[in-house]
Amino acid sequence: MTQFRPCIDLHQGAVKQIVGSSLRDDGSAPTTNFTSEQPAAYFAEMYRADALTGGHLIQLGPGNEAAAASALAAYPQGLQLGGGIRPENALRWLDAGASHVIVTSWLFDADGHFQLERLCGLLAEVGRERLVIDLSCRARAGSWLVVSQRWQQSTDLWVDAATLQELSSYCAEFLIHAADVEGKCSGIDAGLVAYLGQHAPLPTTYAGGGRSLEDLEQVNALSGGRVDLTIGSALDIFGGSGVTYRQCIEWNRLAR
């Protein structure tokens, strides 16, 4: 059955909820829904107290390493760490307390071409059971195209049955942000969730557009309970009004 999975998004060292499509490398400020007065470790401790597992801790750009390290120290083995992961730093983050490392951009060259040898190199460093592949994507031509570099770079990799099957032998889980709706609290990409429920051969977490308890119900129905859901900006702990954190905890309790 579908589970609620928590998140901590870091930008310039602070916990923020950002509209994903507004992230840029040109120095312009992204559209920010919420900036917390609490540090990352505060949320990690909350998730630990509620025995939430499989949450993702994402570094959105530079300046987040100290905050990320503090969150991992507060909840060792309770969070997956993503953002700037590559072979030379992956083991350091695992040693710092991450249960898994999450990789996206490292798997593509500057032109967006998928580099299998890079994935193999990372796999050799950390092992399949501690690696999550992030296939964040945008809707294109009736399907979904993977995007990298904070969702600014289109790649040559599609989220389709063949890709999911091939990559499943290299990782323990998939994390998939629907970049078109990420942070907008406008509802999930139902077609993508249904597709993942049918074709993803590994545990998979979907993120993007979740705004209510009904979205957990919808993801559960569309995916046959095979896809988990992250809710960010709509949560009361992140300044939202669509659904409360306690409601999500209760959903998980009843779903077990």
Backbone hydrogen bonds, N-H to C=O, Kabsch-Sander energy under -0.5 kcal/mol:
donor,donor_aa,acceptor,acceptor_aa,energy
5,R,229,L,-2.7
8,I,56,H,-2.2
10,L,8,I,-0.5
10,L,58,I,-3.1
11,H,14,A,-2.6
12,Q,62,P,-0.7
14,A,11,H,-1.7
16,K,9,D,-2.5
16,K,14,A,-0.6
17,Q,34,F,-2.3
19,V,31,T,-2.6
20,G,18,I,-0.8
20,G,182,E,-0.8
21,S,182,E,-0.5
22,S,19,V,-2.4
23,L,20,G,-1.5
32,T,30,P,-0.6
33,N,17,Q,-2.9
33,N,31,T,-0.5
34,F,17,Q,-1.4
36,S,15,V,-2.9
42,Y,39,P,-0.9
43,F,39,P,-1.0
44,A,40,A,-2.1
45,E,41,A,-2.6
46,M,42,Y,-1.6
47,Y,43,F,-2.5
48,R,44,A,-2.2
49,A,45,E,-2.4
50,D,46,M,-1.6
51,A,48,R,-1.6
52,L,47,Y,-2.5
55,G,78,G,-0.8
56,H,6,P,-1.7
57,L,80,Q,-3.5
58,I,8,I,-2.3
58,I,56,H,-0.6
59,Q,82,G,-2.5
60,L,10,L,-3.1
60,L,58,I,-0.8
61,G,59,Q,-1.3
68,A,64,N,-2.6
69,A,65,E,-2.6
70,S,66,A,-2.0
71,A,67,A,-1.9
72,L,68,A,-2.2
73,A,69,A,-2.0
74,A,70,S,-1.5
75,Y,71,A,-1.3
77,Q,97,G,-3.6
78,G,75,Y,-2.0
80,Q,55,G,-3.0
81,L,100,H,-2.5
82,G,57,L,-2.7
83,G,102,I,-0.7
89,N,86,R,-1.6
90,A,86,R,-1.8
91,L,87,P,-0.6
93,W,89,N,-1.7
94,L,90,A,-1.9
95,D,91,L,-2.7
96,A,92,R,-1.4
97,G,94,L,-1.2
98,A,93,W,-2.1
99,S,79,L,-2.7
100,H,79,L,-0.6
101,V,130,R,-2.2
102,I,81,L,-2.8
103,V,132,V,-2.4
107,L,104,T,-2.1
108,F,105,S,-2.0
109,D,113,H,-1.9
112,G,109,D,-2.0
115,Q,107,L,-3.2
116,L,114,F,-0.6
118,R,115,Q,-0.9
119,L,115,Q,-1.4
120,C,116,L,-2.4
121,G,117,E,-2.0
122,L,118,R,-2.2
123,L,119,L,-2.7
124,A,120,C,-2.1
125,E,121,G,-1.0
126,V,122,L,-2.2
127,G,123,L,-2.3
130,R,127,G,-1.2
131,L,128,R,-1.5
132,V,101,V,-2.7
133,I,173,E,-2.0
134,D,103,V,-2.5
134,D,132,V,-0.6
135,L,133,I,-0.7
135,L,175,L,-2.2
137,C,177,H,-2.5
138,R,145,L,-2.3
140,R,143,S,-2.5
143,S,140,R,-2.6
145,L,138,R,-2.9
146,V,157,L,-2.8
147,V,136,S,-2.6
148,S,153,Q,-2.6
152,Q,148,S,-1.2
152,Q,149,Q,-1.3
153,Q,148,S,-2.5
154,S,152,Q,-0.6
155,T,146,V,-1.7
156,D,112,G,-1.9
159,V,144,W,-2.9
160,D,158,W,-1.5
164,L,160,D,-2.6
165,Q,161,A,-2.2
166,E,162,A,-2.6
167,L,163,T,-2.8
168,S,164,L,-1.1
169,S,166,E,-1.1
170,Y,167,L,-2.1
171,C,167,L,-0.5
172,A,131,L,-3.1
173,E,131,L,-0.9
174,F,203,P,-2.1
175,L,133,I,-2.0
176,I,205,T,-2.9
178,A,207,A,-2.9
179,A,137,C,-2.1
179,A,177,H,-1.2
180,D,137,C,-0.6
181,V,178,A,-1.5
182,E,178,A,-1.2
184,K,181,V,-2.1
187,G,209,G,-2.0
190,A,188,I,-1.3
193,V,189,D,-2.2
194,A,190,A,-2.5
195,Y,191,G,-2.1
196,L,192,L,-2.7
197,G,193,V,-2.4
198,Q,194,A,-1.5
199,H,195,Y,-2.4
200,A,196,L,-2.5
204,T,226,R,-0.7
205,T,174,F,-2.2
206,Y,228,D,-2.9
207,A,176,I,-2.2
208,G,230,T,-0.7
215,D,212,S,-0.8
216,L,212,S,-0.8
217,E,213,L,-1.6
218,Q,214,E,-2.6
219,V,215,D,-2.9
220,N,216,L,-2.2
221,A,217,E,-2.2
222,L,218,Q,-3.1
223,S,219,V,-2.3
224,G,220,N,-0.7
225,G,220,N,-1.5
226,R,223,S,-1.0
228,D,204,T,-2.8
229,L,3,Q,-2.5
230,T,206,Y,-2.3
231,I,5,R,-0.6
234,A,210,G,-0.5
235,L,232,G,-1.9
236,D,243,V,-1.3
238,F,235,L,-1.3
239,G,236,D,-1.7
240,G,235,L,-3.1
242,G,234,A,-1.2
243,V,234,A,-1.6
248,C,244,T,-1.6
249,I,245,Y,-2.2
250,E,246,R,-2.4
251,W,247,Q,-2.2
252,N,248,C,-2.2
253,R,249,I,-2.1
254,L,250,E,-2.3
255,A,251,W,-2.1
256,R,252,N,-1.2
